Each structure stands twice: as structure tokens, then as C-alpha cells.
Amino acid sequence: MARRRDVGGAFGKATTAWLGERLGVVRSVMVTGAATALLIAATLFTPLTPTLILLPLLGIVLNCTSSVLYGTVPELSGGGAGRTFAASVIGAGGLAPILYGAITDHSSQTTGVLASAATATLVVPLVLALRPHLRSSAAGPRERAV
């Protein structure tokens, strides 16, 4: 199943620029973050075949979210936080499976998956908090007008 998600992830990288141009950073992250959470939760309620169809879509929106966010780091940090950001991403990537595994071990698989979906949802208020710090060049056509 991971391969299907990874194929979607490759398309997510290609989709990022297109979506970013049309929606801007904030709206792109909001849309893809919400879609990530919904698709993660949907895997709990769909049979195997539909789940296998959803996984590439999950990979697209998941990688689109992360790619858009990675692109904002130099802008938000003034260019000096690259190593710190990379270390935190690698650290979070290493700790997240342990955390969700512990949640699942002490509750249920459904709770673990929903915790993962809830985490994906948290990106929406966080990116809204970053909105004032993003240059207008990172905004989409509608964001520039706001």
C-alpha cells in the first residue's frame, strides 16, 4: 500500500507549483491539509479496493502540503534556519511513527489513525497564524487582493 501512496507523492510534488500559483501558499496548505485529514479518516471506513484508489490521492495532497510548507521556510526565517528546519523535520519524521504507534497500542487502530488525521488538521490554524508573515509574492491571486 505504501507504494501506491508514494506514486501519489511523486504526483504531489508536480502538483504543488500548479496549486500554489492558483491558490497561494495559505489556501494551498489549507486545502491540502484538510484533504489529507479527510483521506486519512476515509481509509478507516472504506473497503480495500476503494482504499487502494484513495492512497495515491492521499500521497498527492500529503506531499503537496509538505512541499508548499518547505518552500516557505527561507521566507519566514530570512534564509538562516535551513539546517534547524531540516533537523526538526527529520526528528519529527522519526518520532511520529513511535508516537502514533504508542497511541494505537494503548487504544485502538482507529484511534491511532484518527490521531494522525487530527494532526494533519492542525496545519490549517498554524498556516493561518503564519499568513501575516508571508510576502505577497507567496500569495495567490485571491490572497493578494485580501
TIMARZA-430193 format. One record per residue (C-alpha): residue number from 0; residue in three letters; x, y, z. Coordinates in steps of 0.25 Angstrom, whole numbers. Last residue first. Example, Ala and Ser with C-alpha at 12.3 -4.5 7.8 and 13.67 -1.06 7.14 Angstrom:
# residues 2
<r><resi>1</resi><resn>Ser</resn><u>55</u><v>-4</v><w>29</w></r>
<r><resi>0</resi><resn>Ala</resn><u>49</u><v>-18</v><w>31</w></r>
This chain:
# residues 146
<r><resi>145</resi><resn>Val</resn><u>-29</u><v>162</v><w>2</w></r>
<r><resi>144</resi><resn>Ala</resn><u>-26</u><v>164</v><w>-13</w></r>
<r><resi>143</resi><resn>Arg</resn><u>-12</u><v>157</v><w>-12</w></r>
<r><resi>142</resi><resn>Glu</resn><u>-19</u><v>145</v><w>-5</w></r>
<r><resi>141</resi><resn>Arg</resn><u>-29</u><v>144</v><w>-17</w></r>
<r><resi>140</resi><resn>Pro</resn><u>-17</u><v>143</v><w>-27</w></r>
<r><resi>139</resi><resn>Gly</resn><u>-9</u><v>134</v><w>-19</w></r>
<r><resi>138</resi><resn>Ala</resn><u>1</u><v>139</v><w>-8</w></r>
<r><resi>137</resi><resn>Ala</resn><u>15</u><v>136</v><w>-8</w></r>
<r><resi>136</resi><resn>Ser</resn><u>19</u><v>149</v><w>-15</w></r>
<r><resi>135</resi><resn>Ser</resn><u>10</u><v>156</v><w>-4</w></r>
<r><resi>134</resi><resn>Arg</resn><u>21</u><v>153</v><w>6</w></r>
<r><resi>133</resi><resn>Leu</resn><u>17</u><v>143</v><w>17</w></r>
<r><resi>132</resi><resn>His</resn><u>18</u><v>147</v><w>31</w></r>
<r><resi>131</resi><resn>Pro</resn><u>3</u><v>151</v><w>32</w></r>
<r><resi>130</resi><resn>Arg</resn><u>-1</u><v>137</v><w>28</w></r>
<r><resi>129</resi><resn>Leu</resn><u>7</u><v>130</v><w>38</w></r>
<r><resi>128</resi><resn>Ala</resn><u>-4</u><v>129</v><w>48</w></r>
<r><resi>127</resi><resn>Leu</resn><u>-14</u><v>124</v><w>37</w></r>
<r><resi>126</resi><resn>Val</resn><u>-3</u><v>113</v><w>34</w></r>
<r><resi>125</resi><resn>Leu</resn><u>-4</u><v>108</v><w>48</w></r>
<r><resi>124</resi><resn>Pro</resn><u>-19</u><v>108</v><w>48</w></r>
<r><resi>123</resi><resn>Val</resn><u>-19</u><v>99</v><w>36</w></r>
<r><resi>122</resi><resn>Val</resn><u>-7</u><v>90</v><w>40</w></r>
<r><resi>121</resi><resn>Leu</resn><u>-15</u><v>85</v><w>51</w></r>
<r><resi>120</resi><resn>Thr</resn><u>-24</u><v>76</v><w>42</w></r>
<r><resi>119</resi><resn>Ala</resn><u>-12</u><v>67</v><w>39</w></r>
<r><resi>118</resi><resn>Thr</resn><u>-10</u><v>65</v><w>54</w></r>
<r><resi>117</resi><resn>Ala</resn><u>-25</u><v>61</v><w>55</w></r>
<r><resi>116</resi><resn>Ala</resn><u>-23</u><v>51</v><w>43</w></r>
<r><resi>115</resi><resn>Ser</resn><u>-12</u><v>44</v><w>50</w></r>
<r><resi>114</resi><resn>Ala</resn><u>-20</u><v>44</v><w>63</w></r>
<r><resi>113</resi><resn>Leu</resn><u>-31</u><v>38</v><w>55</w></r>
<r><resi>112</resi><resn>Val</resn><u>-22</u><v>27</v><w>50</w></r>
<r><resi>111</resi><resn>Gly</resn><u>-17</u><v>24</v><w>64</w></r>
<r><resi>110</resi><resn>Thr</resn><u>-31</u><v>24</v><w>70</w></r>
<r><resi>109</resi><resn>Thr</resn><u>-36</u><v>14</v><w>59</w></r>
<r><resi>108</resi><resn>Gln</resn><u>-24</u><v>5</v><w>62</w></r>
<r><resi>107</resi><resn>Ser</resn><u>-28</u><v>4</v><w>76</w></r>
<r><resi>106</resi><resn>Ser</resn><u>-25</u><v>10</v><w>90</w></r>
<r><resi>105</resi><resn>His</resn><u>-11</u><v>8</v><w>97</w></r>
<r><resi>104</resi><resn>Asp</resn><u>-4</u><v>1</v><w>85</w></r>
<r><resi>103</resi><resn>Thr</resn><u>-10</u><v>11</v><w>75</w></r>
<r><resi>102</resi><resn>Ile</resn><u>-5</u><v>23</v><w>83</w></r>
<r><resi>101</resi><resn>Ala</resn><u>8</u><v>17</v><w>85</w></r>
<r><resi>100</resi><resn>Gly</resn><u>9</u><v>14</v><w>70</w></r>
<r><resi>99</resi><resn>Tyr</resn><u>5</u><v>28</v><w>67</w></r>
<r><resi>98</resi><resn>Leu</resn><u>16</u><v>33</v><w>76</w></r>
<r><resi>97</resi><resn>Ile</resn><u>26</u><v>24</v><w>70</w></r>
<r><resi>96</resi><resn>Pro</resn><u>22</u><v>27</v><w>56</w></r>
<r><resi>95</resi><resn>Ala</resn><u>23</u><v>42</v><w>59</w></r>
<r><resi>94</resi><resn>Leu</resn><u>37</u><v>41</v><w>65</w></r>
<r><resi>93</resi><resn>Gly</resn><u>45</u><v>39</v><w>53</w></r>
<r><resi>92</resi><resn>Gly</resn><u>38</u><v>48</v><w>44</w></r>
<r><resi>91</resi><resn>Ala</resn><u>38</u><v>59</v><w>55</w></r>
<r><resi>90</resi><resn>Gly</resn><u>53</u><v>57</v><w>56</w></r>
<r><resi>89</resi><resn>Ile</resn><u>55</u><v>58</v><w>41</w></r>
<r><resi>88</resi><resn>Val</resn><u>46</u><v>70</v><w>40</w></r>
<r><resi>87</resi><resn>Ser</resn><u>53</u><v>77</v><w>52</w></r>
<r><resi>86</resi><resn>Ala</resn><u>67</u><v>74</v><w>47</w></r>
<r><resi>85</resi><resn>Ala</resn><u>63</u><v>80</v><w>33</w></r>
<r><resi>84</resi><resn>Phe</resn><u>57</u><v>92</v><w>40</w></r>
<r><resi>83</resi><resn>Thr</resn><u>70</u><v>95</v><w>48</w></r>
<r><resi>82</resi><resn>Arg</resn><u>78</u><v>93</v><w>36</w></r>
<r><resi>81</resi><resn>Gly</resn><u>70</u><v>103</v><w>27</w></r>
<r><resi>80</resi><resn>Ala</resn><u>69</u><v>113</v><w>38</w></r>
<r><resi>79</resi><resn>Gly</resn><u>77</u><v>125</v><w>32</w></r>
<r><resi>78</resi><resn>Gly</resn><u>69</u><v>129</v><w>20</w></r>
<r><resi>77</resi><resn>Gly</resn><u>61</u><v>140</v><w>26</w></r>
<r><resi>76</resi><resn>Ser</resn><u>54</u><v>130</v><w>34</w></r>
<r><resi>75</resi><resn>Leu</resn><u>40</u><v>132</v><w>29</w></r>
<r><resi>74</resi><resn>Glu</resn><u>44</u><v>133</v><w>14</w></r>
<r><resi>73</resi><resn>Pro</resn><u>54</u><v>122</v><w>15</w></r>
<r><resi>72</resi><resn>Val</resn><u>44</u><v>113</v><w>21</w></r>
<r><resi>71</resi><resn>Thr</resn><u>32</u><v>116</v><w>12</w></r>
<r><resi>70</resi><resn>Gly</resn><u>36</u><v>106</v><w>1</w></r>
<r><resi>69</resi><resn>Tyr</resn><u>36</u><v>94</v><w>12</w></r>
<r><resi>68</resi><resn>Leu</resn><u>22</u><v>98</v><w>15</w></r>
<r><resi>67</resi><resn>Val</resn><u>18</u><v>97</v><w>0</w></r>
<r><resi>66</resi><resn>Ser</resn><u>25</u><v>84</v><w>-2</w></r>
<r><resi>65</resi><resn>Ser</resn><u>19</u><v>78</v><w>11</w></r>
<r><resi>64</resi><resn>Thr</resn><u>5</u><v>81</v><w>7</w></r>
<r><resi>63</resi><resn>Cys</resn><u>7</u><v>76</v><w>-7</w></r>
<r><resi>62</resi><resn>Asn</resn><u>13</u><v>63</v><w>-2</w></r>
<r><resi>61</resi><resn>Leu</resn><u>1</u><v>60</v><w>7</w></r>
<r><resi>60</resi><resn>Val</resn><u>-9</u><v>64</v><w>-4</w></r>
<r><resi>59</resi><resn>Ile</resn><u>-3</u><v>55</v><w>-15</w></r>
<r><resi>58</resi><resn>Gly</resn><u>0</u><v>43</v><w>-6</w></r>
<r><resi>57</resi><resn>Leu</resn><u>-14</u><v>43</v><w>-1</w></r>
<r><resi>56</resi><resn>Leu</resn><u>-19</u><v>43</v><w>-15</w></r>
<r><resi>55</resi><resn>Pro</resn><u>-10</u><v>31</v><w>-18</w></r>
<r><resi>54</resi><resn>Leu</resn><u>-16</u><v>25</v><w>-5</w></r>
<r><resi>53</resi><resn>Leu</resn><u>-30</u><v>27</v><w>-9</w></r>
<r><resi>52</resi><resn>Ile</resn><u>-31</u><v>16</v><w>-20</w></r>
<r><resi>51</resi><resn>Leu</resn><u>-25</u><v>6</v><w>-11</w></r>
<r><resi>50</resi><resn>Thr</resn><u>-35</u><v>10</v><w>0</w></r>
<r><resi>49</resi><resn>Pro</resn><u>-46</u><v>8</v><w>-11</w></r>
<r><resi>48</resi><resn>Thr</resn><u>-42</u><v>-6</v><w>-13</w></r>
<r><resi>47</resi><resn>Leu</resn><u>-39</u><v>-10</v><w>2</w></r>
<r><resi>46</resi><resn>Pro</resn><u>-53</u><v>-5</v><w>7</w></r>
<r><resi>45</resi><resn>Thr</resn><u>-55</u><v>9</v><w>12</w></r>
<r><resi>44</resi><resn>Phe</resn><u>-58</u><v>14</v><w>26</w></r>
<r><resi>43</resi><resn>Leu</resn><u>-44</u><v>15</v><w>32</w></r>
<r><resi>42</resi><resn>Thr</resn><u>-37</u><v>19</v><w>20</w></r>
<r><resi>41</resi><resn>Ala</resn><u>-47</u><v>31</v><w>20</w></r>
<r><resi>40</resi><resn>Ala</resn><u>-40</u><v>37</v><w>32</w></r>
<r><resi>39</resi><resn>Ile</resn><u>-27</u><v>38</v><w>25</w></r>
<r><resi>38</resi><resn>Leu</resn><u>-34</u><v>44</v><w>13</w></r>
<r><resi>37</resi><resn>Leu</resn><u>-41</u><v>54</v><w>21</w></r>
<r><resi>36</resi><resn>Ala</resn><u>-28</u><v>58</v><w>29</w></r>
<r><resi>35</resi><resn>Thr</resn><u>-20</u><v>60</v><w>16</w></r>
<r><resi>34</resi><resn>Ala</resn><u>-32</u><v>67</v><w>9</w></r>
<r><resi>33</resi><resn>Ala</resn><u>-32</u><v>77</v><w>21</w></r>
<r><resi>32</resi><resn>Gly</resn><u>-17</u><v>79</v><w>19</w></r>
<r><resi>31</resi><resn>Thr</resn><u>-17</u><v>80</v><w>4</w></r>
<r><resi>30</resi><resn>Val</resn><u>-28</u><v>91</v><w>5</w></r>
<r><resi>29</resi><resn>Met</resn><u>-22</u><v>99</v><w>16</w></r>
<r><resi>28</resi><resn>Val</resn><u>-8</u><v>98</v><w>11</w></r>
<r><resi>27</resi><resn>Ser</resn><u>-12</u><v>102</v><w>-3</w></r>
<r><resi>26</resi><resn>Arg</resn><u>-20</u><v>114</v><w>3</w></r>
<r><resi>25</resi><resn>Val</resn><u>-8</u><v>119</v><w>11</w></r>
<r><resi>24</resi><resn>Val</resn><u>2</u><v>117</v><w>0</w></r>
<r><resi>23</resi><resn>Gly</resn><u>-5</u><v>123</v><w>-12</w></r>
<r><resi>22</resi><resn>Leu</resn><u>-18</u><v>117</v><w>-18</w></r>
<r><resi>21</resi><resn>Arg</resn><u>-15</u><v>117</v><w>-33</w></r>
<r><resi>20</resi><resn>Glu</resn><u>0</u><v>118</v><w>-33</w></r>
<r><resi>19</resi><resn>Gly</resn><u>2</u><v>109</v><w>-21</w></r>
<r><resi>18</resi><resn>Leu</resn><u>-7</u><v>98</v><w>-28</w></r>
<r><resi>17</resi><resn>Trp</resn><u>1</u><v>98</v><w>-41</w></r>
<r><resi>16</resi><resn>Ala</resn><u>14</u><v>98</v><w>-33</w></r>
<r><resi>15</resi><resn>Thr</resn><u>10</u><v>87</v><w>-23</w></r>
<r><resi>14</resi><resn>Thr</resn><u>4</u><v>78</v><w>-34</w></r>
<r><resi>13</resi><resn>Ala</resn><u>18</u><v>72</v><w>-38</w></r>
<r><resi>12</resi><resn>Lys</resn><u>22</u><v>69</v><w>-24</w></r>
<r><resi>11</resi><resn>Gly</resn><u>8</u><v>63</v><w>-21</w></r>
<r><resi>10</resi><resn>Phe</resn><u>10</u><v>54</v><w>-34</w></r>
<r><resi>9</resi><resn>Ala</resn><u>22</u><v>48</v><w>-27</w></r>
<r><resi>8</resi><resn>Gly</resn><u>14</u><v>46</v><w>-14</w></r>
<r><resi>7</resi><resn>Gly</resn><u>3</u><v>39</v><w>-22</w></r>
<r><resi>6</resi><resn>Val</resn><u>13</u><v>29</v><w>-26</w></r>
<r><resi>5</resi><resn>Asp</resn><u>18</u><v>28</v><w>-12</w></r>
<r><resi>4</resi><resn>Arg</resn><u>3</u><v>26</v><w>-7</w></r>
<r><resi>3</resi><resn>Arg</resn><u>2</u><v>14</v><w>-16</w></r>
<r><resi>2</resi><resn>Arg</resn><u>16</u><v>9</v><w>-12</w></r>
<r><resi>1</resi><resn>Ala</resn><u>12</u><v>9</v><w>3</w></r>
<r><resi>0</resi><resn>Met</resn><u>0</u><v>0</v><w>0</w></r>
